[in-house]
Amino acid sequence: MRTRLLSILIALILTGGAYPACAQDAGKIVEQYVKAAGGARLLAKIQTLTLEGTFTSDDGKMGTYTLDTKLPNRYYSELTAGEKNLIEAYNGKSAWHQNAAGELGTLVGPEGMQLEAAAQYYNSRLVNPKKSKITLAFVGHAQVRGRDAMQVEITTATGVKRQVFFDPQTRLIVKEAATVGGVEEEILYDEYRTVDGVKLPHKVELHRGDDKYDISVTRAAINGTVGERVFDFPVKSQVKLPDLKALFKEIDDNQKAIDKIKENYAGSQSEEETEFEGDGRVKKRESNEYTFFYLNGNEITTVVKKDGKPLSEAEQKKENEKTQKRIAELQKRETKKEAKAEKAKEEGKSDEKDEPGIEIFLRACQFVNPRRERFRGQDVLVFDFEPNPEFKAHKMVEKIVQKLAGVVWIDEKAHDVARLEAYFTGDMKIAGGLLANLQKGTSFVFEQAFVNNEVWLPTYMEAHVGVRFLLVKGIKASVVTRYWDYKKFNVETLSTIAKPKGATGAPADPPAKPQ
C-alpha cells in the first residue's frame, strides 16, 4: 500500500500535480488537450490552417516549409530547398507526391492511405474523435526530449496508426510519430503561441527518414484563404481529358466481351474479414480461401479452406453442392433472360432495361486532375472524381454514386478500369436509414492486373465499412480479398479442377465450370 502511495506521489511531483495518465483514459487526455489548445468551440471553427517558415536541414542547407490544411480532408506539405521540392498532398480524392528529383505520382496502397489518414487527423483537431471515426488508445508514459509525456495511439477508420505524445503539464502535443507516404516521420513541437485564440507551435523539428529539418514558423494563419488548387496536381502535369462520354460508352460496350474472356479463366482467392470494437480493438477475425471461375459475368466461388485449414471431405462435398446449385440457378436465369429477349425481338420490342453502368458517373460526378501515369507496367489515364452538386439523384444507384469521391485508373486501350479508390463523402441511408446506414468515410479499393496481355482481372479488393442496421446494431469492419494463380481453361486444366462425373468422394478441388 505504501509503495502504491509513493508511486502516485512521485508521479504527482513529476507531472506538476496532474494525476498520472495510467489513471486516465485516452479520451480524457485528448479532451484536456482540446481545452488547452483553445477549446472545442474555437478548434471546430477552423476551416483552414497555414503554417509557413524557414528551415535548416541537418546538412546545413536552407529552405522554406509550408503546411496547409482545409476542411474536410485537404492536406499539403512542402519542403523547398533550391530547385528541389518535396511535396505530399491529399486533395480529398487522391494522394500524390513530388520527390526530390521532381517526379510526380499518385500514391496507392498503404502510402496513399497514410496521406489520407494524415489529412483526416490534422483536420479533425481531435475535437470529436468519434465523429471523425478516430479511435484512441492510451499506450503509456514516454520520454520526449528528456521529459515525461503521455503517449496515445490514434487509429483512423482505415486502420492507419499515429503515435501522439502530450505534455502532462501544458496538455499540448509535443511529438507525433507516423509513417506518411511510405516514409517514417517524427515531428516535435515547441514554442506554442496564441493565434486567434488557438495555441500553435512556432518551432518544429521534423525527422523524415534519415533527414532532419529545424523549422522556424514565420507565419501562422487560421481561416485564411486557401484555394482548392493548392491541393491539386500541378497544372503543368495535367493532361486534357478525352471525351469521357465516349470512353465510358466504350468501357460499357466492351464489358460483355470482357466477361466472355474472363470465363476462360479460373483462379484462387482469399478473404479476410476483421470486425472491430468501438475503441478500435479487434473483436473477431475470419479468413476463408476459395477457388473460383466466372459464369455469365458472375464470380462462382467454392470454399476450400477456413481459417487456414482445408475442409473435411464432408464439408467440401457440401460446399461443392452449394456451387452446383448456384451454377444451376444462374443457368436457369440466363435461359429465361435469353427466351424473354428472343420473344421481345419477335414482337419487334426492345427488352433492354436501363441497367446501371459506368455512365452514371458522368451524370452524378465531376472529374478533375487528369494525368497520365504508369500502373503495373501499363500506360493509364488517371483522374479524380467528386460529387456533382447540380445532379439530382432519383434512383438508389444514382444516390450511391453521388455520395462517392475518389480516383480511378483507366486503361484506354483495353477499355477497362485498372484501379478504383473511393469513399463516401456522407452517410448513405437505405430506406431512410431504417434498414441500414452506410456511414461517412466508408471506403473501398478495387485493383486489377493485365493477364496474358488480353484482359484485366481482379487482384485485390479492400473495404473499410461502418454501417448501422435497423437503427440499432452498428458494425465496423474491414474486408481484404486477394486473387491469384489465374489459369486459362483448356482440356488439361479442366481435368485437374474436378473428378469425372460419377467419381465417389469429395473432389480435391471444386466443381468444374459448365461447358
C-alpha positions in Angstrom: 0.0 0.0 0.0 2.8 2.4 0.9 4.6 1.6 -2.3 1.5 2.4 -4.3 1.1 5.8 -2.5 4.7 6.6 -3.0 4.5 5.9 -6.8 1.5 8.2 -7.0 3.2 10.9 -5.1 6.3 10.7 -7.3 4.1 10.9 -10.4 2.3 13.9 -9.0 5.6 15.7 -8.5 6.9 14.8 -12.0 3.7 16.0 -13.7 3.3 19.2 -11.7 0.2 18.0 -9.8 -1.5 16.2 -12.6 -2.8 12.7 -11.8 -0.8 10.0 -13.6 -2.1 9.1 -17.1 -2.4 5.5 -16.1 -5.4 6.5 -14.1 -6.8 8.4 -17.0 -8.1 7.1 -20.4 -7.0 8.3 -23.8 -10.3 10.2 -24.3 -9.6 12.3 -21.2 -6.1 13.1 -22.3 -7.4 14.3 -25.7 -10.2 16.3 -24.0 -7.6 18.1 -21.9 -5.5 18.8 -25.0 -8.5 20.3 -26.8 -9.3 22.6 -23.9 -5.6 23.7 -23.6 -5.3 24.3 -27.3 -8.1 26.8 -27.3 -11.3 24.9 -26.6 -13.6 22.7 -28.7 -15.7 25.7 -29.9 -12.7 27.6 -31.4 -11.0 24.5 -32.8 -14.2 23.4 -34.5 -14.4 26.7 -36.3 -11.0 26.2 -38.0 -11.7 25.8 -41.8 -8.2 26.3 -42.9 -4.8 26.4 -41.2 -1.5 27.6 -42.7 2.0 27.3 -41.2 4.9 28.8 -43.1 8.5 29.0 -42.1 12.2 28.5 -42.9 14.4 25.6 -42.1 17.9 24.5 -41.8 18.5 20.8 -42.7 21.0 18.6 -40.9 23.4 19.1 -43.8 23.3 22.9 -43.4 21.0 23.7 -46.3 18.4 26.4 -46.0 14.9 26.2 -47.3 11.2 27.0 -46.8 8.4 25.0 -45.2 4.7 25.1 -45.9 1.8 23.2 -44.3 -1.8 23.8 -45.5 -4.9 22.0 -44.2 -8.5 22.6 -45.2 -11.8 21.0 -44.2 -13.0 18.4 -44.6 -9.8 16.5 -45.6 -7.3 18.5 -47.6 -3.6 18.3 -46.7 -0.5 19.8 -48.3 3.1 19.7 -47.0 6.1 21.2 -48.9 9.8 21.4 -48.2 11.7 23.6 -50.7 15.5 23.8 -50.9 16.9 25.5 -54.0 15.3 23.8 -57.0 14.2 20.7 -55.0 10.7 20.4 -53.8 9.4 17.6 -51.5 5.6 17.7 -51.7 3.0 15.4 -50.1 -0.7 16.1 -50.6 -4.2 14.8 -50.3 -6.9 16.6 -52.2 -9.9 14.9 -50.8 -9.9 12.3 -53.6 -6.4 11.1 -54.2 -3.0 11.2 -52.6 0.1 12.4 -54.6 3.7 13.4 -54.1 6.7 15.0 -55.7 10.1 13.7 -54.9 13.5 15.4 -54.8 14.0 14.5 -58.5 10.9 16.4 -59.4 8.9 13.3 -60.3 5.1 13.5 -59.7 3.0 10.5 -59.0 -0.3 9.3 -57.4 0.2 7.3 -54.2 -1.6 4.0 -54.0 -2.0 1.3 -51.3 -0.6 1.9 -47.8 1.3 5.1 -48.9 -1.9 6.7 -50.2 -3.9 5.6 -47.1 -1.2 7.2 -44.9 -1.6 10.5 -46.5 -5.4 10.3 -46.4 -5.1 9.5 -42.7 -2.8 12.5 -42.1 -5.4 14.7 -43.8 -8.1 13.3 -41.6 -6.1 13.7 -38.4 -4.9 17.3 -38.9 -8.4 18.5 -40.0 -10.1 16.8 -37.0 -8.2 18.8 -34.4 -9.2 15.8 -32.2 -12.3 17.8 -31.3 -14.7 14.9 -31.8 -12.7 11.7 -32.4 -15.9 9.5 -32.5 -17.5 11.7 -35.2 -14.2 11.6 -37.2 -14.1 7.8 -36.9 -10.9 8.1 -34.9 -10.2 5.6 -32.1 -7.9 6.4 -29.2 -5.8 4.1 -27.0 -3.5 5.0 -24.1 -0.1 3.5 -24.6 1.8 4.7 -21.5 4.5 7.2 -20.4 7.3 8.1 -22.7 10.3 10.4 -22.7 10.3 13.3 -25.2 13.4 15.5 -25.0 14.1 14.1 -21.6 10.7 15.0 -20.2 7.7 12.9 -19.3 5.0 12.6 -21.9 1.7 10.7 -22.2 1.6 8.5 -25.4 -1.8 7.9 -27.1 -2.2 5.8 -30.2 -4.6 7.2 -32.7 -6.2 4.9 -35.4 -8.2 6.2 -38.3 -11.2 4.4 -40.0 -8.8 2.7 -42.5 -6.6 1.3 -39.7 -3.7 3.7 -40.1 -2.0 4.5 -36.8 -0.2 7.6 -35.4 1.5 8.0 -32.1 0.8 11.3 -30.3 2.6 12.5 -27.2 1.1 15.0 -24.8 2.9 17.2 -22.2 1.3 16.4 -18.8 1.7 20.0 -17.7 0.7 22.1 -20.7 -1.6 19.3 -22.1 -0.3 20.2 -25.6 1.1 17.9 -28.2 4.9 17.7 -28.1 5.5 15.0 -30.6 3.9 12.9 -33.3 5.2 9.8 -35.0 3.8 8.1 -38.0 4.5 6.7 -41.5 3.4 9.2 -44.1 3.7 8.5 -47.8 5.8 5.4 -47.0 8.4 7.4 -45.0 8.8 7.3 -41.3 8.3 10.7 -39.7 8.7 12.2 -36.3 7.6 15.8 -35.6 8.5 17.6 -32.4 6.6 20.8 -31.4 7.8 23.7 -29.2 7.2 27.4 -28.6 3.4 27.4 -28.7 1.9 30.9 -29.2 -1.7 32.0 -29.3 -3.1 32.8 -32.8 -6.8 33.9 -32.9 -7.3 32.2 -29.5 -5.7 28.9 -30.6 -2.2 27.7 -29.5 0.0 26.8 -32.4 3.7 25.7 -32.4 6.3 28.1 -33.8 9.2 25.7 -33.5 9.0 22.4 -35.4 11.7 19.7 -35.6 10.9 17.3 -38.5 12.6 14.0 -38.8 11.8 12.5 -42.2 13.6 9.2 -42.9 17.3 10.0 -42.3 16.8 13.7 -42.8 16.2 16.3 -40.1 14.7 19.8 -40.6 14.7 22.5 -37.9 11.8 24.7 -38.8 11.0 28.2 -37.5 7.4 29.2 -38.2 7.3 32.8 -39.5 3.5 32.8 -40.4 0.6 31.0 -38.7 -2.8 31.8 -40.1 -6.3 30.5 -39.2 -9.1 30.6 -41.7 -7.1 32.5 -44.3 -7.8 32.0 -48.0 -6.5 28.6 -49.2 -7.8 27.6 -52.6 -8.7 24.1 -53.7 -5.9 24.3 -56.4 -3.3 24.2 -53.6 -4.1 20.6 -53.0 -4.4 19.5 -56.7 -1.8 18.1 -59.1 0.2 21.0 -60.6 -1.5 22.2 -63.7 1.7 21.6 -65.8 1.5 17.9 -65.0 -2.1 17.5 -66.1 -3.4 16.5 -69.5 -6.6 17.1 -71.4 -9.3 14.6 -70.6 -10.6 12.6 -73.6 -14.3 12.5 -74.4 -15.4 10.8 -71.2 -18.9 10.0 -72.6 -17.3 8.2 -75.5 -14.7 6.5 -73.3 -17.3 5.3 -70.7 -19.6 4.0 -73.5 -16.6 2.1 -74.9 -16.0 0.6 -71.5 -19.7 -0.3 -71.0 -20.0 -1.8 -74.6 -16.8 -3.7 -74.0 -18.0 -5.3 -70.8 -19.8 -8.2 -72.5 -16.7 -9.1 -74.4 -14.6 -8.8 -71.3 -17.0 -11.0 -69.4 -16.7 -13.6 -72.1 -12.8 -13.5 -72.0 -13.0 -13.8 -68.2 -14.9 -17.0 -68.5 -11.7 -18.6 -69.9 -10.0 -18.1 -66.5 -10.1 -19.8 -63.1 -8.1 -18.9 -60.0 -7.8 -18.8 -56.2 -8.8 -16.1 -53.8 -8.6 -15.4 -50.1 -10.9 -13.2 -48.0 -10.0 -11.9 -44.5 -12.7 -10.1 -42.6 -11.9 -8.2 -39.4 -14.6 -6.8 -37.1 -13.7 -4.1 -34.6 -14.9 -2.9 -31.2 -15.9 0.7 -30.9 -12.5 1.6 -29.5 -10.7 0.0 -32.4 -9.7 -3.3 -30.8 -10.2 -6.4 -32.9 -13.5 -8.1 -32.0 -13.4 -11.0 -34.5 -11.3 -12.1 -37.4 -12.2 -14.7 -40.0 -10.4 -15.9 -43.1 -11.5 -18.2 -46.0 -9.9 -19.4 -49.1 -11.7 -20.2 -52.4 -11.3 -21.4 -55.9 -13.4 -19.6 -58.5 -14.3 -19.0 -62.1 -16.7 -16.7 -64.0 -20.1 -17.6 -65.4 -22.3 -15.1 -67.3 -20.4 -12.2 -65.7 -20.7 -13.7 -62.2 -17.9 -14.9 -59.9 -18.6 -18.5 -58.8 -16.6 -19.3 -55.7 -16.2 -22.5 -53.7 -14.7 -22.6 -50.2 -11.7 -24.8 -49.8 -10.2 -23.6 -46.5 -11.4 -21.9 -43.4 -9.0 -20.1 -41.1 -6.1 -21.7 -42.9 -7.4 -25.3 -42.6 -8.6 -27.4 -45.5 -12.2 -28.6 -45.3 -13.1 -32.1 -44.4 -14.4 -34.4 -47.1 -18.0 -33.9 -45.8 -17.6 -30.1 -45.6 -16.1 -30.0 -49.1 -18.9 -32.0 -50.5 -21.4 -29.7 -49.0 -19.6 -26.6 -50.4 -19.4 -28.3 -53.9 -23.2 -28.9 -53.8 -23.7 -25.2 -53.0 -21.6 -24.3 -56.0 -23.5 -26.7 -58.3 -26.8 -25.2 -57.0 -25.5 -21.7 -57.7 -24.5 -22.7 -61.3 -27.9 -24.2 -61.9 -29.7 -21.0 -60.7 -27.5 -18.8 -62.9 -28.0 -21.0 -66.0 -31.8 -21.1 -65.4 -31.9 -17.3 -65.0 -29.8 -16.9 -68.2 -32.1 -19.2 -70.2 -35.2 -17.2 -69.1 -33.4 -13.9 -70.0 -32.5 -15.2 -73.5 -36.0 -16.5 -74.0 -37.5 -13.2 -73.0 -35.1 -11.3 -75.3 -36.0 -13.6 -78.2 -39.7 -13.1 -77.6 -39.3 -9.4 -77.5 -37.3 -9.5 -80.7 -40.1 -11.5 -82.5 -42.6 -9.0 -81.3 -40.5 -6.1 -82.5 -40.0 -4.8 -79.0 -36.8 -4.0 -77.1 -36.2 -5.9 -73.9 -33.3 -3.8 -72.9 -33.6 -2.3 -69.4 -31.9 0.8 -68.0 -29.3 -1.2 -66.2 -26.8 0.9 -64.3 -23.4 1.3 -66.0 -20.3 3.3 -65.6 -22.0 6.1 -67.5 -23.8 7.0 -64.2 -20.6 8.5 -63.1 -20.8 11.0 -65.9 -24.1 12.4 -64.5 -23.5 12.1 -60.8 -19.8 13.1 -60.6 -17.5 15.8 -61.9 -13.9 15.0 -62.9 -10.6 16.9 -62.1 -6.8 16.5 -62.2 -6.4 14.3 -65.3 -2.9 12.9 -65.7 -1.2 10.0 -67.5 0.9 7.6 -65.5 2.3 4.1 -65.5 0.5 1.5 -63.4 1.7 -2.1 -63.1 3.7 -1.7 -66.3 0.7 -0.3 -68.4 0.0 3.3 -69.6 -3.1 4.5 -67.9 -5.3 7.6 -67.6 -5.8 8.8 -64.1 -8.3 11.3 -62.8 -10.1 12.3 -59.6 -13.9 12.4 -59.2 -16.2 14.0 -56.7 -20.0 14.5 -56.3 -21.7 16.8 -58.8 -23.8 19.1 -56.7 -26.0 20.1 -59.6 -27.1 16.5 -60.3 -30.5 15.5 -58.9 -30.4 11.8 -58.0 -33.6 9.7 -58.1 -32.6 6.0 -58.3 -30.8 4.3 -55.5 -27.7 3.6 -57.6 -27.5 7.3 -58.6 -27.8 8.3 -54.9 -24.9 6.0 -54.1 -22.6 7.2 -56.8 -23.3 10.9 -56.0 -22.0 10.2 -52.5 -18.7 9.0 -53.7 -15.3 10.7 -54.2 -12.1 9.1 -55.2 -9.6 8.4 -58.0 -9.8 6.0 -61.0 -7.1 4.5 -63.3 -8.3 3.5 -66.8 -6.5 1.5 -69.5 -7.9 3.3 -72.6 -6.6 0.6 -74.9 -8.1 -2.3 -73.0 -11.3 -0.3 -72.2 -11.3 -1.3 -68.6 -10.7 0.0 -65.1 -7.2 -0.9 -63.7 -7.8 0.5 -60.2 -10.5 2.4 -58.3 -10.4 4.1 -54.9 -13.5 5.7 -53.5 -15.1 6.7 -50.2 -18.5 8.0 -49.1 -18.5 11.8 -48.5 -21.6 11.5 -46.4 -23.9 8.9 -44.8 -25.8 6.7 -47.3 -29.2 5.9 -45.8 -31.1 2.9 -47.2 -34.8 3.0 -46.7 -34.4 6.4 -45.0 -31.9 4.8 -42.6 -34.5 2.3 -41.2 -32.9 -0.6 -43.0 -29.2 0.4 -43.0 -27.0 3.4 -42.9 -23.6 3.3 -44.5 -21.5 5.8 -42.6 -19.5 8.7 -44.0 -15.9 7.6 -44.6 -16.8 4.0 -45.6 -14.2 3.3 -48.3 -13.1 0.7 -50.8 -10.3 -0.1 -53.2 -10.5 -2.3 -56.3 -7.4 -3.3 -58.3 -6.8 -5.5 -61.4 -3.8 -6.8 -63.4 -3.4 -7.2 -67.1 -3.3 -11.0 -67.6 -1.9 -12.8 -70.7 -1.8 -9.5 -72.4 -5.6 -9.8 -73.1 -7.7 -8.8 -70.1 -7.7 -7.0 -66.8 -8.6 -9.4 -64.0 -9.2 -8.7 -60.2 -6.1 -9.0 -58.0 -7.1 -7.1 -54.8 -10.1 -5.6 -53.1 -10.3 -3.8 -49.8 -13.2 -2.3 -47.9 -13.5 -0.4 -44.6 -17.1 -0.3 -43.6 -19.0 1.4 -41.0 -22.7 0.5 -41.1 -25.7 0.6 -38.7 -28.6 -1.8 -39.2 -32.2 -1.2 -38.2 -31.2 2.0 -36.3 -29.6 -0.2 -33.6 -26.8 -2.6 -34.5 -23.6 -1.0 -35.7 -20.7 -2.8 -37.4 -17.2 -1.5 -38.1 -15.2 -3.9 -40.2 -12.6 -4.3 -42.9 -12.5 -6.9 -45.6 -9.5 -7.7 -47.7 -9.8 -10.0 -50.8 -6.8 -11.2 -52.8 -6.8 -13.1 -56.1 -4.0 -15.2 -57.5 -3.0 -18.2 -59.6 -5.1 -17.4 -62.6 -5.2 -20.3 -65.1 -6.7 -20.3 -68.6 -9.2 -23.0 -69.2 -8.2 -25.8 -71.6 -8.6 -29.6 -71.7 -5.7 -30.1 -69.3 -6.7 -27.6 -66.7 -10.3 -28.7 -66.7 -9.2 -32.2 -65.9 -7.4 -31.0 -62.8 -10.3 -28.9 -61.5 -12.7 -31.8 -60.7 -13.0 -35.5 -60.8 -15.0 -37.0 -63.7 -18.8 -37.4 -63.3 -19.7 -40.4 -61.2 -16.5 -40.4 -59.2 -17.1 -41.1 -55.5 -15.9 -39.0 -52.6 -15.4 -35.3 -52.5 -13.3 -33.9 -55.3 -9.9 -32.5 -54.4 -11.0 -29.2 -55.9 -14.4 -27.5 -56.5 -16.6 -28.4 -59.5 -15.5 -27.5 -63.0 -17.3 -24.7 -64.8 -20.1 -26.0 -67.0 -19.4 -26.4 -70.7 
